[in-house]
């Protein structure tokens, strides 16, 4: 009755808070996302979202559908795992950037371990540039991280817009801009400083942390603002509406592989990550 693709689109819209944002996450046009929701509402015979010119909110039936959709997709996954009879074994050393680990990737890894219980995962979380270096020296097998637009390494998973985020949408910043940031060689730090210099803005780094949890706590404490991928903004923080802040452009999330020829476990994990990339953030 309810197609998996429609349910995944529905959950993406619910998480992202809009059709356009969900389309960006899923790699779909807004019209396609709207079509999926329309088909799901037709199948359910109920309105799932209440729409107006500014807001999108779940109806009571939509709120119920969130639970049903998760249950249905989980049951389908269990059935696939049962009949797959996986016999893969081995060790995968996976690196992941901190912001990716804060959202969808843990679910992907949990699903992978359920499907392939004989494969051991060794996870390292850190800055993308550091993880890339460790992979190049043979310490990691795969990395889910970030690259600048125009760079060629890795397989593109999704592209995200960088934004300024703070405690409140209406936060306005005079010089020097108080910046909460990852330490070097963070790509978002580099982009933020280059953008401020380009617009002749001054700044001061008020907090440095190598974890998203630390950055979020610093911003909530009023120490400053961060530059972050829009779909992965930490809970409780908001995109700033201050038009005086410089534009930041995009950032790309990629899957990097140490070897050209992958082991069977590595190939299985890569396939799982790529297949789920449209649900990341």
N, C-alpha and C positions, 0 to 999 in steps of 0.2 A: 504493500500500500504506500509506504513512504520510501522513496529512493534514497540511497546513501548519499549521493551527490547533493541532493536537495537538503538533506539534514545537515551535512557539513557546511553548506553555504548559509543555512539558517543560523547555525551556531557561530559562524564567523561574523555575521551581521550583528548578532546579539552581543558578542564580545567587543567588536569594533565600534558599535554605536551608530552605524550608518552603512548605506549601500556602497558609497564611493570608497570609504575606508576598507570595507570588506573586500571589494573588488581589487584594491591595491594589494591586500594580503594574499588573496587567492590567485592573483594574476588574471582576473577576468574583467571584462567590461562591466560598467554599471548596469547596462541594459540586460546583460546576461544574469547578473545577480538578481535584478528585479524579476526577471523571468523565472528564475529558480524559486524565489519566494512566492510568486503568484501561483506556480504549479503546486507548491507544497500547501498553500492555503486552499487551493481547489481540492486537493486530495483530502485535506482535513475537513473541508467544509466550514472552516472557521477563519476569522481574521486573526492573524498572529501578531501583527504590528499596527500600532496606531500612528498615523503619519500626519504631520502638518508641514508648513513651509520651513520650520526651523528644527523641529524635534522629531525623534523617532523613539517610540517606547513600546514595550511589550504589552499586549493585552493580557487578560487573565488566562486565556487559552494559550497565548504565546508563552507565558511563564510556565504553564504545564508542559508545553511542547519541549522546552529546554531539557527537562528531566527525561521525557520520553526519548528524545533524540540521542541523548548520551547513552541511555540504556540500550537502545536499538543498535547503535554503532558499536558499543562494547560487546553486545551479544554476537554481532557479526564477526568481530575480531576474535572472540573466543572460538567460534566455529572454524574460522580459518586456521587458528592455531592448532585445534584438535585434529583437523584433517591434513595439516601440512606435514606432521610427523618429522620435524626437523632433527637432523643428526649432525648439524654443524658443531665443530668444536674449535677452540683456539683462543688466542688473546688478541684484543684490539686496544691499542693505546690511543685514546681519543682526546683531542684538545677542543675546548669550546670557549668562546668569549663570554664574559660575565653576564652581559645583558641578554644574550640568547638563552643562557641557563636559567634566567629569571622567569622565562615564559614557557614556550611549547616544547623545547627540546627534552626536558625531563620525561614528559609523557611518551615521546618517541622512544627514548632509551628504555623506559619501563616496558613498553609494548615489545620492543626488540628482545629484551631479556626473557619475557614470557614466551615468545615465539621460538627463541634459540637459547634454551637454558644451558647448553653446553659451551656457549661462548662467554668468556670472561671479558669484562670491560674495565679498563683502567682509565679513569677520567681526570684530566687536568684542566682547571679553569683559570683563565688569565687574559691578558691583553693580546689582541690578534697578532700584532707584530712579534711579540715574544713567542707566541705559540708557533707562528710560521717559522721562526728561526730554529726552534726546538725540533720541528718536523724536518727541516733541512739537514740538521745534524744527526737525524736518525732516532731521536728520543720519542717521537710521536708518529703514528701511522696515518691518522686522519685529523683534520682540523675543520671545525665550523667557526668561521670568523668573518672579518670584514676586510674590504679593500676599497680604495679610492676609485671613483669613476675613471675609466680609461686604463686602469691596470688590467693585466691579462691573466694573472695567476688565479687558479681555482675555477670551479664551476659555479656560475651564478645561480643562487637560490631565490633571492628576491632583492628588490631595490627599495630603499626607504628614504623618506625625506628627513633631513636633519632640522630640528627646531630648537628654540630656546624654551626652557621649562623652569617653572618656579612654584612657590607655594600657592600663588594666586594668579588667575588669568590677567588681572589688572595691574600686576606689579610693573612699575616703571623705573627704569634704571638711568641714573646720571653717571658721568665718569667720576672715578674709575669704576668700570663694571666689575662687580664682585663675582668671581668665577669659581665654581666648585667643579673639580675635574679629576679624571684619572691622571696618573703620572705619565711622563714620557715613557715609551714612544706611542702613546695613545693617538689614534687617528682623529677621534673627535676633539681632543685637545688641540692637535695641530690645526684642524680646520677652524676651530673657534678663534684661536689666536691670529691666524691669517686673515680671517674675516674682519676682526676688530682692527687689525692694522690697515687693511684695505680701506676701511671707512674712517680711518684716523680717530678711532676710539681708544681711550686708555683703559687699562684693566688692572686688577690685582687678584691673584690666586688666594682665595680665603680658606680653601680646604682641598687637600689632595688625598684620594683614597683609591686603592686598587680593587675595591668591591662596589657594586651597585648599591648594596645595603648601606655602606658608609656614605656614599654620595647622596642617597635619598635622605638619610638622617640629617646630613648637613644642610640640605636645602630646606627641609621641614623646620630646622632650627633657626632659619632665617639668615644663614651665613652667605647665601648667594644663589646663583642660578646655574643650570647646567645646559650643555648642548647634548641632545639625545635623539636617537631615531624615533620618529613620531609614533609608530605603532608599538614601540616597546617602552614608552614612558612609564616610570615606576608609579605604582598606586599612590594616590594622594598628591601627585604633582600635576601641573597643568601647563599646557602650551601658552606662552606669553603672547599678549596682544600688542606689545610695545613696537610700533612700526619703526622706531628709531634704531632698533637693533639690526645688525647686518643680516642679509640672507645668507644661507649656509649651503644650499645645494643638497645633493643626495649622497648616500652611502650605500655600498653594495655588500650583501651578505653572501658568502661563498662557501663551498665545500672544497677543501684542499686535500690532495692525496700525495703521500710520499712516493708511492710506487706507481708506475704505469700499469703493470699487471698486478691486479689485486688478488689476495687470497679469497677463498670462498666466503669466510666470515666477513671480511672487509667489504666485499661486493654486496653482501646481504644488507649490511648496515648502511652503506652508501645508498642502496636502492630505497631503504626505509626512510632515510633522511630526505632524499630528493622527492619521494612520493608524498611526504608530509610537509614539504617546504611551503606549500600554499596555505598551510594552517598556522605557520609561525607568526609572535607578537602581538 
